[in-house]
Amino acid sequence: MSTESTTITASPFQLKLKNLCIGIEKQFDKHINRQSFALRMVIAAVIFGGNHFLTKSQPDLSGGLTVAINLILAVAFVWTGLQIVRRFHDMERTGGLIWAIVIPVWAIVKVTEQFPDQWIIWLVLFGAVPLKLFLELLLKKGIQEAAEPEAML
Amino acid sequence: MSIAAESKLEWKESHKHPPGFRARRGFNWFTVGLMYSMYYMCRYNFRFAAPGMQEEFGFTTTQIADIWVWFSLAYGTGQLINGLFSDRIGGKTSMLLGAIGTILVNSIYGFGSFAGNFSTFAGLWLLNGYIQATGAPGMVKINAAWFNREERGVFSGIFGFMIQSGQVAISKLAPVILAGFTIGVFVVEPGSWRYLFIIPPIFVAIIAVVFALIPKQSPEETGYRGVIHDEIDNSDGTTVPVKQAFKFIFSNPLVWFYAVAYAATGAVRHSSDQLSILYFRDVMGFNMTTDIPGIAISTLALIPMVAVGGSVLSGWVSDRFYRGNRYPVAMVLYFIESIVLVIAAIVVLKGLVGPSTSGILLGCMFLLLIAITANSTHSIVGAAAPMDIGGKKMAGFAAGVIDSFQYYGSALSLFITGRVIVATQKAGYGWSFWFIIMTGFALMGGCSMLALTLKQKGKRGPMRAVITFMVIAVLTVSILGTRKYNQLVAINEQQTTETFYESGEEIFGTLEYNKIVAEIQELTAASTDSVASVENEQQKATNAFYQWGEETCGTRKFNQMVEEIWEFKDASADPSEAVEDVESPAANNEAPVEEVPADAPAK
């Protein structure tokens, strides 16, 4: 039923963008084992914890420093997400499960900001699924580790 | 391997994309979403500017509300027209034109609003409404080319969440602008409402530049050929002549079934959104102006969250289990919504929702359930279905037609609800009719989807029966409803008069009251000579009272007096509070007390 059909070609800029996207996807396709994951989570905890204590103890930071800290935090968020996705892939599960961790945790933080007295209720209400998934990420064997004994044999 | 696992694997295999495609689509999707969310910044800025405009130009609240009405009408109608043109010029061009237009109109509003009357402001905002209506069809059209049918459901759910970010952004930015700030030599004085129309367009302009560079209308333009299969027209390109789009969409019955259903979604969604604050105040007894209770804040905060959850879930179900067919899922959702609403109406009527712990929890739970069901249908019917119907070449007009009905449904629902609630509340039905009206709309949505399901199965007889039922139901409810409404209004007027006679003396003071009564008596005597029955006499007295009241005091003052009487009557229900709360003008009246005429009418 088409009345207008033209052959479309991609511009050089769009082809560059395509290569960039392939590079990004490859980053997410990788796998990491439990030990590497645990170590990287400790690094993430240090970064986020450090930021928390810094903002609590030094509430009047200069504008430039605040921007720099926020930039570091944004990179740290992406990097942490990348590690979680890679670990899910190592367990042969979809990386999309990261949302099952991120969304409830975000909800807990937001609601706790509104009602600091009720944090325990929201933690229990929203925290079960992310906690279960996070424990699995830390404890469950992945493809690489499961394949190791066979390789030895 | 279990059947579920096998089907999951099969689905995964059939939806594999080449390397980098998902990320590229993500970029496209994010930028289009960002552009659309920026539209919201140039739309919802008005509500923050309204108090400043009222103060400077003396606009009344009704006038401000009227500007919104004009905006909504222009927006709904604009979707129809702009949707059609977006199929001709492409979604990206359409959205860019819209962005430029809204930047211009907002700038004129900001820079040029030092003079002008109400018509100028309303006209400009009407123009903005029309221009903003390029956004949704353009956005749907671009995304239709990037997603397979079985992927659109989930995408629509997530996208619904993303576009709300513009509203959140202006909600955060507006208070900052109104509070005033200084950047170097650039000073914004506190309360400068004009900057609400100057600063947001700057953000729109920045994103528009990014939007012009990154997103493309189809994967082919980014180097991905043949990745997405369009069931409607898989040939290259994304545009069609206006005539072809008009003919294809207007003659497609699916569009009209979805449009009716979407009107129902708009009716329920906007009604529950707009009136929930009043529901909290009137039914649960919350103070919603100065001291909003935590449970109300929690419920209002949870509503968008559960709405997104419901949208994504319904999209996923329709993608995975119904091969991208939206109507079976939408039908079930509309009927579930009807059941929830019926239960809510009964519970409210029984007085189980109210200012008690269980009453508050129950009331909040109903709001959340309505939000889930209404928003679930919102994403699959409003965003996913137009893409399925129009494909990449005609999704713009399909979205325009369907989305415009959301605004017409919403306008109808709010028009009816506003009037009926006032009448039924005074008659002692509380807010139950709010739920009853929404039930009617939800049932219509369900029936529309049922008729579509029957049509798709080839059962034309039953389909016609459902449509006939819908027509008869609408006519019957309209006739009986109007009659009942008129009766309630008459009863309320009668009650108002009776209350006036009961409480008027205490409210207005004996002197003023006697004057009013004497005048009513004169008017009544002049017009009741030939009337025999007491009932008619009372009716005449009521009419005379209203006539006199409006003529003497002016409509506004008269309405205020009547409201005062109602408030006094409510307060009198608790005698201990009544004495303290209501300062009776009679107590301050220093004029000599006169006797009430013995033959005061209908006392």
HADDOCK unambig.tbl for C-alpha pairs under 7 A between the chains (distance, minus, plus):
assign (segid A and resid 1 and name CA) (segid B and resid 233 and name CA) 6.68 0.50 0.50
assign (segid A and resid 2 and name CA) (segid B and resid 233 and name CA) 6.26 0.50 0.50
assign (segid A and resid 2 and name CA) (segid B and resid 235 and name CA) 6.60 0.50 0.50
assign (segid A and resid 3 and name CA) (segid B and resid 240 and name CA) 6.79 0.50 0.50
assign (segid A and resid 4 and name CA) (segid B and resid 237 and name CA) 6.85 0.50 0.50
assign (segid A and resid 4 and name CA) (segid B and resid 240 and name CA) 6.32 0.50 0.50
assign (segid A and resid 5 and name CA) (segid B and resid 235 and name CA) 6.14 0.50 0.50
assign (segid A and resid 5 and name CA) (segid B and resid 236 and name CA) 5.17 0.50 0.50
assign (segid A and resid 5 and name CA) (segid B and resid 237 and name CA) 5.64 0.50 0.50
assign (segid A and resid 6 and name CA) (segid B and resid 236 and name CA) 5.82 0.50 0.50
assign (segid A and resid 6 and name CA) (segid B and resid 237 and name CA) 6.01 0.50 0.50
assign (segid A and resid 7 and name CA) (segid B and resid 236 and name CA) 6.36 0.50 0.50
assign (segid A and resid 8 and name CA) (segid B and resid 220 and name CA) 6.28 0.50 0.50
assign (segid A and resid 8 and name CA) (segid B and resid 221 and name CA) 6.02 0.50 0.50
assign (segid A and resid 9 and name CA) (segid B and resid 220 and name CA) 6.83 0.50 0.50
assign (segid A and resid 9 and name CA) (segid B and resid 221 and name CA) 5.70 0.50 0.50
assign (segid A and resid 9 and name CA) (segid B and resid 223 and name CA) 6.99 0.50 0.50
assign (segid A and resid 10 and name CA) (segid B and resid 220 and name CA) 6.91 0.50 0.50
assign (segid A and resid 10 and name CA) (segid B and resid 221 and name CA) 4.59 0.50 0.50
assign (segid A and resid 10 and name CA) (segid B and resid 222 and name CA) 5.01 0.50 0.50
assign (segid A and resid 10 and name CA) (segid B and resid 223 and name CA) 5.15 0.50 0.50
assign (segid A and resid 14 and name CA) (segid B and resid 222 and name CA) 5.20 0.50 0.50
assign (segid A and resid 15 and name CA) (segid B and resid 222 and name CA) 6.39 0.50 0.50
assign (segid A and resid 15 and name CA) (segid B and resid 223 and name CA) 6.29 0.50 0.50
assign (segid A and resid 18 and name CA) (segid B and resid 20 and name CA) 6.50 0.50 0.50
assign (segid A and resid 18 and name CA) (segid B and resid 24 and name CA) 6.52 0.50 0.50
assign (segid A and resid 18 and name CA) (segid B and resid 222 and name CA) 6.88 0.50 0.50
assign (segid A and resid 21 and name CA) (segid B and resid 20 and name CA) 4.71 0.50 0.50
assign (segid A and resid 21 and name CA) (segid B and resid 23 and name CA) 5.28 0.50 0.50
assign (segid A and resid 21 and name CA) (segid B and resid 24 and name CA) 5.61 0.50 0.50
assign (segid A and resid 22 and name CA) (segid B and resid 19 and name CA) 5.58 0.50 0.50
assign (segid A and resid 22 and name CA) (segid B and resid 20 and name CA) 3.76 0.50 0.50
assign (segid A and resid 25 and name CA) (segid B and resid 20 and name CA) 5.74 0.50 0.50
assign (segid A and resid 25 and name CA) (segid B and resid 23 and name CA) 6.40 0.50 0.50
